Amino acid sequence: MKSTIALSAAIGLGLSFSAVASELTPLQAGTFVVGSHIASVYYTEHRGRYEVVTTVAPDPDLRGAPLRFVGSLAVGEKQTISFGAFGTTAAPNTLELVHDGDRLVATVVEGEVASR
């Protein structure tokens, strides 16, 4: 319901973005292209929480060191990582990771205006 409302609002405002979602299971890695970066994500389960490990690296043609993020998510919690476009008028690309019941849902959102 929340995503439907957000999508409707974005369409109504004429904002341009697209989203691609994938479901991951424990220890199954997923790789996602987020703008000019590549993110690899996997998780383990411990006492009902997901320990999510995300490694982000620039596109192979660009320079830069990879970054690693580790977070712990309970059911219903979300972790958001934004890439690029800071200091410009362009909206950043975002990787959203949600602990949804017995799965981790990873969604790449391109060009979304961050909510506050």
PATORLO-86321 format. One record per residue: residue in three letters; x, y, z of N, C-alpha, C, CB in turn. Coordinates in pm, whole numbers, plus 50000, padded with zeros to 5 digits. Glycine has a CB too. Layout:
! residues N
<site residuo="Ala" n_x="X" n_y="Y" n_z="Z" ca_x="X" ca_y="Y" ca_z="Z" c_x="X" c_y="Y" c_z="Z" cb_x="X" cb_y="Y" cb_z="Z"/>
...
This chain:
! residues 116
<site residuo="Met" n_x="50083" n_y="49881" n_z="50000" ca_x="50000" ca_y="50000" ca_z="50000" c_x="50087" c_y="50125" c_z="50000" cb_x="49906" cb_y="50000" cb_z="50121"/>
<site residuo="Lys" n_x="50189" n_y="50128" n_z="50088" ca_x="50279" ca_y="50244" ca_z="50096" c_x="50347" c_y="50270" c_z="49964" cb_x="50383" cb_y="50223" cb_z="50205"/>
<site residuo="Ser" n_x="50398" n_y="50162" n_z="49896" ca_x="50466" ca_y="50183" ca_z="49769" c_x="50369" c_y="50229" c_z="49661" cb_x="50536" cb_y="50054" cb_z="49725"/>
<site residuo="Thr" n_x="50244" n_y="50183" n_z="49668" ca_x="50144" ca_y="50227" ca_z="49571" c_x="50117" c_y="50376" c_z="49587" cb_x="50014" cb_y="50147" cb_z="49586"/>
<site residuo="Ile" n_x="50107" n_y="50421" n_z="49712" ca_x="50084" ca_y="50564" ca_z="49737" c_x="50203" c_y="50645" c_z="49689" cb_x="50058" cb_y="50590" cb_z="49887"/>
<site residuo="Ala" n_x="50324" n_y="50600" n_z="49720" ca_x="50444" ca_y="50672" ca_z="49678" c_x="50454" c_y="50678" c_z="49526" cb_x="50570" cb_y="50606" cb_z="49735"/>
<site residuo="Leu" n_x="50424" n_y="50566" n_z="49460" ca_x="50428" ca_y="50562" ca_z="49314" c_x="50324" c_y="50657" c_z="49256" cb_x="50404" cb_y="50419" cb_z="49263"/>
<site residuo="Ser" n_x="50204" n_y="50656" n_z="49311" ca_x="50099" ca_y="50746" ca_z="49262" c_x="50139" c_y="50892" c_z="49281" cb_x="49967" cb_y="50718" cb_z="49334"/>
<site residuo="Ala" n_x="50197" n_y="50922" n_z="49397" ca_x="50240" ca_y="51060" ca_z="49424" c_x="50349" c_y="51102" c_z="49327" cb_x="50289" cb_y="51074" cb_z="49568"/>
<site residuo="Ala" n_x="50444" n_y="51013" n_z="49301" ca_x="50555" ca_y="51046" ca_z="49210" c_x="50504" c_y="51068" c_z="49069" cb_x="50661" cb_y="50936" cb_z="49212"/>
<site residuo="Ile" n_x="50412" n_y="50983" n_z="49025" ca_x="50356" ca_y="51000" ca_z="48890" c_x="50279" c_y="51131" c_z="48883" cb_x="50263" cb_y="50881" cb_z="48854"/>
<site residuo="Gly" n_x="50204" n_y="51161" n_z="48989" ca_x="50127" ca_y="51285" ca_z="48993" c_x="50215" c_y="51408" c_z="48990" cb_x="50039" cb_y="51287" cb_z="49115"/>
<site residuo="Leu" n_x="50332" n_y="51400" n_z="49050" ca_x="50423" ca_y="51514" ca_z="49052" c_x="50513" c_y="51519" c_z="48930" cb_x="50509" cb_y="51510" cb_z="49177"/>
<site residuo="Gly" n_x="50506" n_y="51417" n_z="48846" ca_x="50587" ca_y="51415" ca_z="48726" c_x="50732" c_y="51380" c_z="48752" cb_x="50580" cb_y="51547" cb_z="48658"/>
<site residuo="Leu" n_x="50761" n_y="51318" n_z="48867" ca_x="50899" ca_y="51280" ca_z="48898" c_x="50937" c_y="51158" c_z="48817" cb_x="50917" cb_y="51252" cb_z="49049"/>
<site residuo="Ser" n_x="51063" n_y="51151" n_z="48780" ca_x="51110" ca_y="51041" ca_z="48698" c_x="51195" c_y="50946" c_z="48782" cb_x="51190" cb_y="51092" cb_z="48576"/>
<site residuo="Phe" n_x="51150" n_y="50821" n_z="48795" ca_x="51232" ca_y="50720" ca_z="48859" c_x="51185" c_y="50584" c_z="48813" cb_x="51226" cb_y="50732" cb_z="49013"/>
<site residuo="Ser" n_x="51270" n_y="50485" n_z="48835" ca_x="51232" ca_y="50347" ca_z="48806" c_x="51284" c_y="50261" c_z="48919" cb_x="51286" cb_y="50299" cb_z="48669"/>
<site residuo="Ala" n_x="51220" n_y="50145" n_z="48939" ca_x="51261" ca_y="50057" ca_z="49047" c_x="51267" c_y="49913" c_z="48998" cb_x="51165" cb_y="50069" cb_z="49166"/>
<site residuo="Val" n_x="51367" n_y="49841" n_z="49048" ca_x="51383" ca_y="49699" ca_z="49017" c_x="51402" c_y="49628" c_z="49151" cb_x="51504" cb_y="49672" cb_z="48919"/>
<site residuo="Ala" n_x="51317" n_y="49526" n_z="49181" ca_x="51325" ca_y="49457" ca_z="49310" c_x="51365" c_y="49311" c_z="49291" cb_x="51191" cb_y="49465" cb_z="49384"/>
<site residuo="Ser" n_x="51436" n_y="49258" n_z="49390" ca_x="51475" ca_y="49117" ca_z="49392" c_x="51462" c_y="49065" c_z="49533" cb_x="51620" cb_y="49098" cb_z="49339"/>
<site residuo="Glu" n_x="51431" n_y="48936" n_z="49546" ca_x="51424" ca_y="48873" ca_z="49677" c_x="51547" c_y="48785" c_z="49695" cb_x="51294" cb_y="48789" cb_z="49691"/>
<site residuo="Leu" n_x="51605" n_y="48793" n_z="49815" ca_x="51722" ca_y="48712" ca_z="49848" c_x="51689" c_y="48618" c_z="49962" cb_x="51842" cb_y="48802" cb_z="49884"/>
<site residuo="Thr" n_x="51756" n_y="48503" n_z="49966" ca_x="51745" ca_y="48410" ca_z="50077" c_x="51879" c_y="48409" c_z="50151" cb_x="51706" cb_y="48266" cb_z="50027"/>
<site residuo="Pro" n_x="51886" n_y="48354" n_z="50274" ca_x="52012" ca_y="48358" ca_z="50349" c_x="52130" c_y="48303" c_z="50268" cb_x="51997" cb_y="48279" cb_z="50478"/>
<site residuo="Leu" n_x="52240" n_y="48375" n_z="50274" ca_x="52367" ca_y="48343" ca_z="50207" c_x="52361" c_y="48343" c_z="50055" cb_x="52415" cb_y="48210" cb_z="50253"/>
<site residuo="Gln" n_x="52249" n_y="48384" n_z="49997" ca_x="52239" ca_y="48399" ca_z="49852" c_x="52278" c_y="48543" c_z="49819" cb_x="52093" cb_y="48366" cb_z="49800"/>
<site residuo="Ala" n_x="52385" n_y="48560" n_z="49746" ca_x="52430" ca_y="48695" ca_z="49712" c_x="52351" c_y="48748" c_z="49592" cb_x="52581" cb_y="48696" cb_z="49681"/>
<site residuo="Gly" n_x="52328" n_y="48877" n_z="49594" ca_x="52266" ca_y="48946" ca_z="49481" c_x="52356" c_y="49060" c_z="49441" cb_x="52124" cb_y="48995" cb_z="49516"/>
<site residuo="Thr" n_x="52367" n_y="49085" n_z="49313" ca_x="52448" ca_y="49196" ca_z="49262" c_x="52357" c_y="49291" c_z="49187" cb_x="52564" cb_y="49145" cb_z="49171"/>
<site residuo="Phe" n_x="52372" n_y="49420" n_z="49217" ca_x="52282" ca_y="49521" ca_z="49163" c_x="52363" c_y="49637" c_z="49107" cb_x="52183" cb_y="49570" cb_z="49270"/>
<site residuo="Val" n_x="52322" n_y="49686" n_z="48990" ca_x="52382" ca_y="49806" ca_z="48932" c_x="52299" c_y="49924" c_z="48981" cb_x="52387" cb_y="49799" cb_z="48774"/>
<site residuo="Val" n_x="52367" n_y="50016" n_z="49050" ca_x="52299" ca_y="50133" ca_z="49105" c_x="52372" c_y="50255" c_z="49052" cb_x="52297" cb_y="50131" cb_z="49263"/>
<site residuo="Gly" n_x="52318" n_y="50312" n_z="48945" ca_x="52385" ca_y="50425" ca_z="48880" c_x="52522" c_y="50382" c_z="48830" cb_x="52399" cb_y="50543" cb_z="48978"/>
<site residuo="Ser" n_x="52627" n_y="50450" n_z="48875" ca_x="52763" ca_y="50417" ca_z="48832" c_x="52835" c_y="50329" c_z="48934" cb_x="52844" cb_y="50545" cb_z="48808"/>
<site residuo="His" n_x="52759" n_y="50261" n_z="49020" ca_x="52816" ca_y="50173" ca_z="49121" c_x="52757" c_y="50032" c_z="49109" cb_x="52790" cb_y="50230" cb_z="49262"/>
<site residuo="Ile" n_x="52830" n_y="49937" n_z="49165" ca_x="52783" ca_y="49799" ca_z="49170" c_x="52777" c_y="49760" c_z="49317" cb_x="52877" cb_y="49701" cb_z="49089"/>
<site residuo="Ala" n_x="52663" n_y="49706" n_z="49360" ca_x="52645" ca_y="49665" ca_z="49499" c_x="52620" c_y="49515" c_z="49505" cb_x="52527" cb_y="49743" cb_z="49564"/>
<site residuo="Ser" n_x="52695" n_y="49448" n_z="49592" ca_x="52673" ca_y="49306" ca_z="49618" c_x="52617" c_y="49294" c_z="49759" cb_x="52805" cb_y="49222" cb_z="49601"/>
<site residuo="Val" n_x="52509" n_y="49215" n_z="49774" ca_x="52438" ca_y="49205" ca_z="49901" c_x="52417" c_y="49058" c_z="49936" cb_x="52302" cb_y="49280" cb_z="49895"/>
<site residuo="Tyr" n_x="52440" n_y="49024" n_z="50063" ca_x="52399" ca_y="48894" ca_z="50115" c_x="52363" c_y="48913" c_z="50261" cb_x="52512" cb_y="48786" cb_z="50098"/>
<site residuo="Tyr" n_x="52295" n_y="48813" n_z="50320" ca_x="52263" ca_y="48824" ca_z="50461" c_x="52264" c_y="48688" c_z="50529" cb_x="52127" cb_y="48891" cb_z="50480"/>
<site residuo="Thr" n_x="52277" n_y="48691" n_z="50661" ca_x="52264" ca_y="48573" ca_z="50744" c_x="52154" c_y="48601" c_z="50846" cb_x="52399" cb_y="48536" cb_z="50815"/>
<site residuo="Glu" n_x="52096" n_y="48497" n_z="50899" ca_x="51990" ca_y="48513" ca_z="50998" c_x="52043" c_y="48475" c_z="51135" cb_x="51865" cb_y="48427" cb_z="50961"/>
<site residuo="His" n_x="52012" n_y="48558" n_z="51235" ca_x="52056" ca_y="48532" ca_z="51371" c_x="51950" c_y="48583" c_z="51468" cb_x="52195" cb_y="48598" cb_z="51400"/>
<site residuo="Arg" n_x="51884" n_y="48490" n_z="51538" ca_x="51782" ca_y="48525" ca_z="51638" c_x="51671" c_y="48612" c_z="51581" cb_x="51846" cb_y="48595" cb_z="51754"/>
<site residuo="Gly" n_x="51625" n_y="48580" n_z="51463" ca_x="51514" ca_y="48651" ca_z="51401" c_x="51551" c_y="48781" c_z="51331" cb_x="51414" cb_y="48680" cb_z="51504"/>
<site residuo="Arg" n_x="51675" n_y="48820" n_z="51337" ca_x="51722" ca_y="48940" ca_z="51269" c_x="51809" c_y="48900" c_z="51151" cb_x="51799" cb_y="49034" cb_z="51367"/>
<site residuo="Tyr" n_x="51816" n_y="48986" n_z="51051" ca_x="51903" ca_y="48962" ca_z="50936" c_x="52026" c_y="49052" c_z="50949" cb_x="51828" cb_y="48989" cb_z="50802"/>
<site residuo="Glu" n_x="52145" n_y="48991" n_z="50944" ca_x="52267" ca_y="49071" ca_z="50935" c_x="52296" c_y="49086" c_z="50786" cb_x="52389" cb_y="49004" cb_z="51013"/>
<site residuo="Val" n_x="52279" n_y="49207" n_z="50736" ca_x="52290" ca_y="49235" ca_z="50593" c_x="52427" c_y="49296" c_z="50565" cb_x="52176" cb_y="49329" cb_z="50546"/>
<site residuo="Val" n_x="52499" n_y="49237" n_z="50470" ca_x="52630" ca_y="49286" ca_z="50431" c_x="52621" c_y="49336" c_z="50287" cb_x="52740" cb_y="49174" cb_z="50445"/>
<site residuo="Thr" n_x="52653" n_y="49462" n_z="50267" ca_x="52648" ca_y="49524" ca_z="50135" c_x="52787" c_y="49580" c_z="50102" cb_x="52540" cb_y="49637" cb_z="50128"/>
<site residuo="Thr" n_x="52841" n_y="49539" n_z="49989" ca_x="52969" ca_y="49592" ca_z="49942" c_x="52942" c_y="49672" c_z="49816" cb_x="53073" cb_y="49477" cb_z="49916"/>
<site residuo="Val" n_x="52987" n_y="49796" n_z="49815" ca_x="52962" ca_y="49887" ca_z="49703" c_x="53095" c_y="49926" c_z="49641" cb_x="52883" cb_y="50014" cb_z="49750"/>
<site residuo="Ala" n_x="53102" n_y="49916" n_z="49510" ca_x="53224" ca_y="49956" ca_z="49437" c_x="53183" c_y="50040" c_z="49316" cb_x="53307" cb_y="49831" cb_z="49392"/>
<site residuo="Pro" n_x="53270" n_y="50132" n_z="49276" ca_x="53242" ca_y="50207" ca_z="49155" c_x="53247" c_y="50116" c_z="49033" cb_x="53340" cb_y="50324" cb_z="49139"/>
<site residuo="Asp" n_x="53185" n_y="50158" n_z="48927" ca_x="53193" ca_y="50088" ca_z="48800" c_x="53340" c_y="50060" c_z="48771" cb_x="53126" cb_y="50171" cb_z="48685"/>
<site residuo="Pro" n_x="53373" n_y="49945" n_z="48709" ca_x="53514" ca_y="49912" ca_z="48683" c_x="53589" c_y="50019" c_z="48604" cb_x="53521" cb_y="49783" cb_z="48607"/>
<site residuo="Asp" n_x="53519" n_y="50101" n_z="48526" ca_x="53585" ca_y="50207" ca_z="48449" c_x="53617" c_y="50331" c_z="48532" cb_x="53498" cb_y="50246" cb_z="48332"/>
<site residuo="Leu" n_x="53564" n_y="50336" n_z="48654" ca_x="53585" ca_y="50451" ca_z="48741" c_x="53683" c_y="50415" c_z="48852" cb_x="53451" cb_y="50501" cb_z="48801"/>
<site residuo="Arg" n_x="53743" n_y="50517" n_z="48911" ca_x="53837" ca_y="50493" ca_z="49021" c_x="53763" c_y="50500" c_z="49154" cb_x="53953" cb_y="50596" cb_z="49018"/>
<site residuo="Gly" n_x="53816" n_y="50431" n_z="49251" ca_x="53759" ca_y="50439" ca_z="49385" c_x="53765" c_y="50305" c_z="49455" cb_x="53616" cb_y="50487" cb_z="49379"/>
<site residuo="Ala" n_x="53771" n_y="50311" n_z="49585" ca_x="53778" ca_y="50190" ca_z="49667" c_x="53637" c_y="50141" c_z="49700" cb_x="53858" cb_y="50216" cb_z="49797"/>
<site residuo="Pro" n_x="53622" n_y="50010" n_z="49716" ca_x="53492" ca_y="49958" ca_z="49758" c_x="53462" c_y="49995" c_z="49903" cb_x="53487" cb_y="49805" cb_z="49740"/>
<site residuo="Leu" n_x="53334" n_y="50003" n_z="49936" ca_x="53287" ca_y="50032" ca_z="50071" c_x="53201" c_y="49916" c_z="50117" cb_x="53208" cb_y="50167" cb_z="50077"/>
<site residuo="Arg" n_x="53209" n_y="49882" n_z="50245" ca_x="53131" ca_y="49772" ca_z="50300" c_x="53040" c_y="49827" c_z="50410" cb_x="53223" cb_y="49659" cb_z="50355"/>
<site residuo="Phe" n_x="52912" n_y="49791" n_z="50404" ca_x="52814" ca_y="49831" ca_z="50504" c_x="52757" c_y="49704" c_z="50567" cb_x="52701" cb_y="49919" cb_z="50440"/>
<site residuo="Val" n_x="52745" n_y="49702" n_z="50699" ca_x="52685" ca_y="49590" ca_z="50769" c_x="52574" c_y="49646" c_z="50856" cb_x="52790" cb_y="49511" cb_z="50854"/>
<site residuo="Gly" n_x="52455" n_y="49588" n_z="50843" ca_x="52342" ca_y="49633" ca_z="50923" c_x="52263" c_y="49515" c_z="50973" cb_x="52252" cb_y="49726" cb_z="50843"/>
<site residuo="Ser" n_x="52187" n_y="49537" n_z="51080" ca_x="52103" ca_y="49433" ca_z="51138" c_x="51959" c_y="49479" c_z="51129" cb_x="52143" cb_y="49404" cb_z="51286"/>
<site residuo="Leu" n_x="51875" n_y="49398" n_z="51062" ca_x="51736" ca_y="49437" ca_z="51039" c_x="51640" c_y="49338" c_z="51104" cb_x="51707" cb_y="49445" cb_z="50889"/>
<site residuo="Ala" n_x="51545" n_y="49391" n_z="51182" ca_x="51434" ca_y="49312" ca_z="51233" c_x="51324" c_y="49312" c_z="51127" cb_x="51381" cb_y="49368" cb_z="51370"/>
<site residuo="Val" n_x="51225" n_y="49226" n_z="51144" ca_x="51113" ca_y="49222" ca_z="51049" c_x="51052" c_y="49361" c_z="51036" cb_x="51005" cb_y="49119" cb_z="51093"/>
<site residuo="Gly" n_x="51034" n_y="49406" n_z="50911" ca_x="50974" ca_y="49535" ca_z="50883" c_x="51071" c_y="49651" c_z="50875" cb_x="50874" cb_y="49565" cb_z="50986"/>
<site residuo="Glu" n_x="51195" n_y="49630" n_z="50916" ca_x="51294" ca_y="49739" ca_z="50910" c_x="51355" c_y="49749" c_z="50771" cb_x="51403" cb_y="49718" cb_z="51014"/>
<site residuo="Lys" n_x="51405" n_y="49871" n_z="50741" ca_x="51461" ca_y="49899" ca_z="50608" c_x="51596" c_y="49968" c_z="50624" cb_x="51365" cb_y="49987" cb_z="50525"/>
<site residuo="Gln" n_x="51688" n_y="49934" n_z="50536" ca_x="51817" ca_y="50003" ca_z="50526" c_x="51823" c_y="50066" c_z="50388" cb_x="51939" cb_y="49904" cb_z="50551"/>
<site residuo="Thr" n_x="51864" n_y="50193" n_z="50381" ca_x="51871" ca_y="50264" ca_z="50254" c_x="52013" c_y="50315" c_z="50233" cb_x="51770" cb_y="50381" cb_z="50250"/>
<site residuo="Ile" n_x="52066" n_y="50288" n_z="50113" ca_x="52199" ca_y="50337" ca_z="50076" c_x="52181" c_y="50417" c_z="49947" cb_x="52303" cb_y="50219" cb_z="50057"/>
<site residuo="Ser" n_x="52224" n_y="50544" n_z="49947" ca_x="52211" ca_y="50630" ca_z="49830" c_x="52345" c_y="50650" c_z="49763" cb_x="52150" cb_y="50767" cb_z="49869"/>
<site residuo="Phe" n_x="52342" n_y="50665" n_z="49630" ca_x="52464" ca_y="50674" ca_z="49549" c_x="52459" c_y="50797" c_z="49460" cb_x="52482" cb_y="50548" cb_z="49465"/>
<site residuo="Gly" n_x="52566" n_y="50875" n_z="49463" ca_x="52586" ca_y="50981" ca_z="49365" c_x="52485" c_y="51094" c_z="49370" cb_x="52584" cb_y="50924" cb_z="49232"/>
<site residuo="Ala" n_x="52508" n_y="51190" n_z="49283" ca_x="52421" ca_y="51305" ca_z="49260" c_x="52417" c_y="51403" c_z="49376" cb_x="52283" cb_y="51259" cb_z="49231"/>
<site residuo="Phe" n_x="52504" n_y="51389" n_z="49475" ca_x="52505" ca_y="51481" ca_z="49587" c_x="52568" c_y="51613" c_z="49541" cb_x="52581" cb_y="51422" cb_z="49708"/>
<site residuo="Gly" n_x="52507" n_y="51722" n_z="49581" ca_x="52557" ca_y="51852" ca_z="49543" c_x="52512" c_y="51895" c_z="49404" cb_x="52707" cb_y="51853" cb_z="49550"/>
<site residuo="Thr" n_x="52424" n_y="51817" n_z="49344" ca_x="52369" ca_y="51853" ca_z="49213" c_x="52217" c_y="51858" c_z="49225" cb_x="52413" cb_y="51752" cb_z="49102"/>
<site residuo="Thr" n_x="52151" n_y="51894" n_z="49119" ca_x="52005" ca_y="51896" ca_z="49120" c_x="51947" c_y="51759" c_z="49085" cb_x="51953" cb_y="52001" cb_z="49024"/>
<site residuo="Ala" n_x="52031" n_y="51665" n_z="49044" ca_x="51983" ca_y="51530" ca_z="49010" c_x="51959" c_y="51450" c_z="49138" cb_x="52085" cb_y="51457" cb_z="48918"/>
<site residuo="Ala" n_x="51852" n_y="51374" n_z="49141" ca_x="51822" ca_y="51289" ca_z="49256" c_x="51917" c_y="51169" c_z="49257" cb_x="51674" cb_y="51241" cb_z="49253"/>
<site residuo="Pro" n_x="51958" n_y="51123" n_z="49375" ca_x="52049" ca_y="51009" ca_z="49382" c_x="51978" c_y="50878" c_z="49349" cb_x="52112" cb_y="51000" cb_z="49519"/>
<site residuo="Asn" n_x="52057" n_y="50778" n_z="49314" ca_x="52005" ca_y="50643" ca_z="49299" c_x="52014" c_y="50577" c_z="49436" cb_x="52085" cb_y="50560" cb_z="49190"/>
<site residuo="Thr" n_x="51921" n_y="50486" n_z="49465" ca_x="51910" ca_y="50430" ca_z="49598" c_x="51895" c_y="50279" c_z="49594" cb_x="51792" cb_y="50491" cb_z="49672"/>
<site residuo="Leu" n_x="51958" n_y="50211" n_z="49691" ca_x="51937" ca_y="50069" ca_z="49713" c_x="51864" c_y="50056" c_z="49846" cb_x="52073" cb_y="49988" cb_z="49713"/>
<site residuo="Glu" n_x="51743" n_y="49998" n_z="49842" ca_x="51665" ca_y="49978" ca_z="49963" c_x="51663" c_y="49830" c_z="49996" cb_x="51519" cb_y="50033" cb_z="49946"/>
<site residuo="Leu" n_x="51692" n_y="49797" n_z="50122" ca_x="51694" ca_y="49659" ca_z="50169" c_x="51591" c_y="49647" c_z="50281" cb_x="51837" cb_y="49617" cb_z="50218"/>
<site residuo="Val" n_x="51492" n_y="49558" n_z="50264" ca_x="51383" ca_y="49545" ca_z="50359" c_x="51372" c_y="49402" c_z="50407" cb_x="51250" cb_y="49591" cb_z="50297"/>
<site residuo="His" n_x="51366" n_y="49382" n_z="50541" ca_x="51340" ca_y="49251" ca_z="50600" c_x="51189" c_y="49235" c_z="50599" cb_x="51400" cb_y="49238" cb_z="50747"/>
<site residuo="Asp" n_x="51140" n_y="49159" n_z="50503" ca_x="50997" ca_y="49141" ca_z="50479" c_x="50959" c_y="48996" c_z="50510" cb_x="50960" cb_y="49178" cb_z="50332"/>
<site residuo="Gly" n_x="50917" n_y="48971" n_z="50633" ca_x="50880" ca_y="48834" ca_z="50672" c_x="50999" c_y="48741" c_z="50671" cb_x="50773" cb_y="48780" cb_z="50580"/>
<site residuo="Asp" n_x="50996" n_y="48641" n_z="50584" ca_x="51106" ca_y="48543" ca_z="50578" c_x="51198" c_y="48567" c_z="50459" cb_x="51049" cb_y="48402" cb_z="50571"/>
<site residuo="Arg" n_x="51206" n_y="48690" n_z="50414" ca_x="51289" ca_y="48722" ca_z="50297" c_x="51349" c_y="48861" c_z="50311" cb_x="51208" cb_y="48711" cb_z="50166"/>
<site residuo="Leu" n_x="51452" n_y="48885" n_z="50233" ca_x="51511" ca_y="49018" ca_z="50222" c_x="51478" c_y="49067" c_z="50082" cb_x="51667" cb_y="49017" cb_z="50248"/>
<site residuo="Val" n_x="51416" n_y="49182" n_z="50072" ca_x="51381" ca_y="49240" ca_z="49943" c_x="51476" c_y="49356" c_z="49915" cb_x="51232" cb_y="49288" cb_z="49939"/>
<site residuo="Ala" n_x="51547" n_y="49347" n_z="49803" ca_x="51639" ca_y="49452" ca_z="49761" c_x="51579" c_y="49523" c_z="49641" cb_x="51780" cb_y="49393" cb_z="49727"/>
<site residuo="Thr" n_x="51569" n_y="49655" n_z="49651" ca_x="51509" ca_y="49733" ca_z="49544" c_x="51603" c_y="49846" c_z="49504" cb_x="51372" cb_y="49789" cb_z="49586"/>
<site residuo="Val" n_x="51635" n_y="49854" n_z="49376" ca_x="51713" ca_y="49964" ca_z="49322" c_x="51614" c_y="50067" c_z="49271" cb_x="51812" cb_y="49917" cb_z="49208"/>
<site residuo="Val" n_x="51626" n_y="50189" n_z="49322" ca_x="51539" ca_y="50298" ca_z="49279" c_x="51627" c_y="50404" c_z="49217" cb_x="51454" cb_y="50356" cb_z="49398"/>
<site residuo="Glu" n_x="51605" n_y="50432" n_z="49090" ca_x="51688" ca_y="50529" ca_z="49019" c_x="51619" c_y="50663" c_z="49013" cb_x="51720" cb_y="50479" cb_z="48878"/>
<site residuo="Gly" n_x="51691" n_y="50765" n_z="49057" ca_x="51641" ca_y="50901" ca_z="49043" c_x="51526" c_y="50935" c_z="49135" cb_x="51600" cb_y="50924" cb_z="48905"/>
<site residuo="Glu" n_x="51515" n_y="50871" n_z="49251" ca_x="51407" ca_y="50901" ca_z="49343" c_x="51448" c_y="51013" c_z="49435" cb_x="51367" cb_y="50777" cb_z="49424"/>
<site residuo="Val" n_x="51356" n_y="51104" n_z="49461" ca_x="51380" ca_y="51210" ca_z="49555" c_x="51366" c_y="51151" c_z="49695" cb_x="51283" cb_y="51330" cb_z="49533"/>
<site residuo="Ala" n_x="51470" n_y="51165" n_z="49778" ca_x="51471" ca_y="51104" ca_z="49911" c_x="51362" c_y="51166" c_z="49998" cb_x="51609" cb_y="51122" cb_z="49978"/>
<site residuo="Ser" n_x="51294" n_y="51082" n_z="50077" ca_x="51191" ca_y="51131" ca_z="50169" c_x="51259" c_y="51177" c_z="50298" cb_x="51085" cb_y="51021" cb_z="50198"/>
<site residuo="Arg" n_x="51193" n_y="51265" n_z="50369" ca_x="51251" ca_y="51317" ca_z="50494" c_x="51160" c_y="51286" c_z="50608" cb_x="51276" cb_y="51468" cb_z="50487"/>
